Amino acid sequence: MTADAPLLSGPPTDALIVGAGPAGLALAAELSARGLSVRATDPHPHAPFPATYGAWHDDLPGWAQACAAHTWADVRVQTGPQPTPLLRPYTLLDNAALRAALLGRAGPGLTLTAARVSGAIRAAGGWSVQGSQDGQPARWEARVVIDASGHRPALLRQPDRHPDGAALQTAYGIVATFDRPPSAPGAAVWMDYRAPHAPHPDRHGGATFLYAMHLGGDRYFVEETSLIARPAPTRQDLKARLHARLRAQGTPAREVLSDEWVSFPMNTAPPAPDGVLAFGAAAGLVHPISGFQVAGALRDAPAVADAVARALRDGRDPAQAGWDVLWPPERRAARAVHLLGVQALLNLPPQALPAFFEAFFALPPARWHAFLDPRTPPGPLARTMLRLFAHAPAHVRLPLARAALRHAGTSLHALNAAARTLTA
Ligand SMILES: Cc1cc2nc3c(=O)[nH]c(=O)nc-3n(C[C@H](O)[C@H](O)[C@H](O)COP(=O)(O)OP(=O)(O)OC[C@H]3O[C@@H](n4cnc5c(N)ncnc54)[C@H](O)[C@@H]3O)c2cc1C
């Protein structure tokens, strides 16, 4: 510790969590519920979560299912003239209810601190964490530090997490009132690839789809989404496309009540263990194909908290213990298989995406459910990818095969890793 380091800004805690988004708060609640003292830092620790969070209803833990703002039984994708029913209920979370439920699960040792963390160094018995609070330099001490600060992690310094460059999901959405329904009334439309406003997706910077939900009465949430691209469409581009789509289908918005911009990397490699434990989007836990993360973080938090609490009790490295639970060999291998899927998607010409997803959702439901679940082991994932390949039309299969050949090294590595975990 240098002589001019700021004085401690609060009592030492067992854990310090950087970021009180859904992932950070979920882990903070679970750790404090296990009797630990936990400081969750965030510049705005009491502010509502800003994004609109959706999840498959059955992916959410039971207590979080009760935080649904809306749940739709009628869920569809539209990759051609006829909709495909998905027969899997989909939920939009009520962020205030989710926050309240997370805080309700916390133990008495949880402290929310309005502060921004800028660094952490090892110190006797744990970590000295630096940051700022009320515009002044601040310092805290904790036995374990967890970086849950989102897609641009505050502490994690691992340069090769997007070895081929970040591939982004971007989307622009509005909640608005409409004179005529912009999507099926009473339904959630997970993906509508029809493009009345952009008949030649290759000449319009990639295919984008409509993600839309009826919120009741004349209110709808409609979002123009680019699933994954490098480079990705910009906010202005997607906003223009959304309004062009709505005009082209004869359903312009009457009044825009709010809007949202989505942009985050989809191809983040798992972080190497390095003393600070990463959780949530900071840990690259966003699903590389769907972009979902929140339900997974809510499900992972109790097991990670168990491991960290046990390690602290037993005098073992708590960050390593948490990392081992988050990234067992099977999950790392599954991640490698998913990243292969990302390469395949990035190599598909935009006009082939609807046919790809038509083949994807024609898989037996148990298979596509498992493919979108981050806990599915690599073997079944790889088998599903092969089955998808076999059933896709030729104009989809060819670019997929080319992508696999172009990334033969990565493919072999992923499939080897998958094979190793299967034989271990
Ligand atoms: C607009 C949008 C919509 C999304 N929709 C979905 C969806 O429908 N379903 C889904 O599963 N996923 C969705 N995602 C992806 C992902 O799940 C979210 O990004 C999710 O918010 C990640 O949760 P998190 O807690 O890991 O990080 P965040 O929610 O980003 O929270 C990180 C927190 O850390 C704080 N922080 C940052 N830096 C510091 C620092 N230096 N010191 C202290 N605190 C700091 C931030 O203020 C923030 O509160 C969406 C992403 C976006 C951007």
The ligand as a Tripos MOL2 file, in Angstrom:
@<TRIPOS>MOLECULE
LIG
   53    58     1     0     0
SMALL
NO_CHARGES

@<TRIPOS>ATOM
      1 C1        -30.4180   -3.1640  -23.8730 C.3       1 LIG1
      2 C2        -30.0620   -4.5960  -23.6230 C.ar      1 LIG1
      3 C3        -31.0630   -5.5560  -23.6370 C.ar      1 LIG1
      4 C4        -30.7530   -6.8770  -23.2860 C.ar      1 LIG1
      5 N1        -31.7650   -7.7860  -23.2790 N.ar      1 LIG1
      6 C5        -31.5200   -9.0140  -22.7600 C.ar      1 LIG1
      7 C6        -32.5930   -9.9400  -22.5780 C.ar      1 LIG1
      8 O1        -33.7320   -9.6770  -22.9860 O.2       1 LIG1
      9 N2        -32.3300  -11.1140  -21.9660 N.ar      1 LIG1
     10 C7        -31.0760  -11.4310  -21.5310 C.ar      1 LIG1
     11 O2        -30.8940  -12.4860  -20.9300 O.2       1 LIG1
     12 N3        -30.0340  -10.6070  -21.7660 N.ar      1 LIG1
     13 C8        -30.2230   -9.4090  -22.3670 C.ar      1 LIG1
     14 N4        -29.1640   -8.5500  -22.5730 N.ar      1 LIG1
     15 C9        -27.7880   -9.0440  -22.3700 C.3       1 LIG1
     16 C10       -27.3050   -9.0670  -20.9090 C.3       1 LIG1
     17 O3        -27.9490  -10.0660  -20.2320 O.3       1 LIG1
     18 C11       -27.4750   -7.7560  -20.2020 C.3       1 LIG1
     19 O4        -26.4690   -6.9250  -20.7240 O.3       1 LIG1
     20 C12       -27.4010   -7.7790  -18.6520 C.3       1 LIG1
     21 O5        -27.7380   -6.4820  -18.2050 O.3       1 LIG1
     22 C13       -26.0590   -8.1630  -18.1060 C.3       1 LIG1
     23 O6        -26.1810   -8.2060  -16.6960 O.3       1 LIG1
     24 P1        -24.9450   -7.9120  -15.7640 P.3       1 LIG1
     25 O7        -25.4720   -7.7650  -14.3920 O.co2     1 LIG1
     26 O8        -23.8830   -8.8830  -16.0350 O.co2     1 LIG1
     27 O9        -24.3730   -6.4920  -16.2850 O.3       1 LIG1
     28 P2        -25.1030   -5.0510  -16.3130 P.3       1 LIG1
     29 O10       -26.5660   -5.1640  -16.3220 O.co2     1 LIG1
     30 O11       -24.4300   -4.3040  -17.4320 O.co2     1 LIG1
     31 O12       -24.6870   -4.4260  -14.9370 O.3       1 LIG1
     32 C14       -23.3720   -3.9910  -14.6770 C.3       1 LIG1
     33 C15       -23.4270   -2.9390  -13.5900 C.3       1 LIG1
     34 O13       -22.0810   -2.5880  -13.2730 O.3       1 LIG1
     35 C16       -22.0050   -1.2150  -13.0440 C.3       1 LIG1
     36 N5        -20.6360   -0.7970  -13.2690 N.ar      1 LIG1
     37 C17       -19.9850   -0.6700  -14.4460 C.ar      1 LIG1
     38 N6        -18.7330   -0.2550  -14.2510 N.ar      1 LIG1
     39 C18       -18.5820   -0.1370  -12.9060 C.ar      1 LIG1
     40 C19       -17.4880    0.2550  -12.0860 C.ar      1 LIG1
     41 N7        -16.3010    0.6050  -12.6010 N.pl3     1 LIG1
     42 N8        -17.6680    0.2730  -10.7490 N.ar      1 LIG1
     43 C20       -18.8610   -0.0830  -10.1990 C.ar      1 LIG1
     44 N9        -19.9270   -0.4650  -10.9490 N.ar      1 LIG1
     45 C21       -19.7730   -0.4880  -12.2740 C.ar      1 LIG1
     46 C22       -22.9930   -0.6140  -14.0280 C.3       1 LIG1
     47 O14       -23.4390    0.6610  -13.5620 O.3       1 LIG1
     48 C23       -24.1180   -1.6490  -14.0220 C.3       1 LIG1
     49 O15       -25.1290   -1.3330  -13.1070 O.3       1 LIG1
     50 C24       -29.4250   -7.2470  -22.9750 C.ar      1 LIG1
     51 C25       -28.4150   -6.2730  -23.0410 C.ar      1 LIG1
     52 C26       -28.7190   -4.9740  -23.3660 C.ar      1 LIG1
     53 C27       -27.5980   -3.9580  -23.4480 C.3       1 LIG1
@<TRIPOS>BOND
     1     1     2 1
     2     2     3 ar
     3     2    52 ar
     4     3     4 ar
     5     4     5 ar
     6     4    50 ar
     7     5     6 ar
     8     6     7 ar
     9     6    13 1
    10     7     8 2
    11     7     9 ar
    12     9    10 ar
    13    10    11 2
    14    10    12 ar
    15    12    13 ar
    16    13    14 ar
    17    14    15 1
    18    14    50 ar
    19    15    16 1
    20    16    17 1
    21    16    18 1
    22    18    19 1
    23    18    20 1
    24    20    21 1
    25    20    22 1
    26    22    23 1
    27    23    24 1
    28    24    25 2
    29    24    26 1
    30    24    27 1
    31    27    28 1
    32    28    29 2
    33    28    30 1
    34    28    31 1
    35    31    32 1
    36    32    33 1
    37    33    34 1
    38    33    48 1
    39    34    35 1
    40    35    36 1
    41    35    46 1
    42    36    37 ar
    43    36    45 ar
    44    37    38 ar
    45    38    39 ar
    46    39    40 ar
    47    39    45 ar
    48    40    41 1
    49    40    42 ar
    50    42    43 ar
    51    43    44 ar
    52    44    45 ar
    53    46    47 1
    54    46    48 1
    55    48    49 1
    56    50    51 ar
    57    51    52 ar
    58    52    53 1
@<TRIPOS>SUBSTRUCTURE
     1 LIG1         1 GROUP 0 **** ****
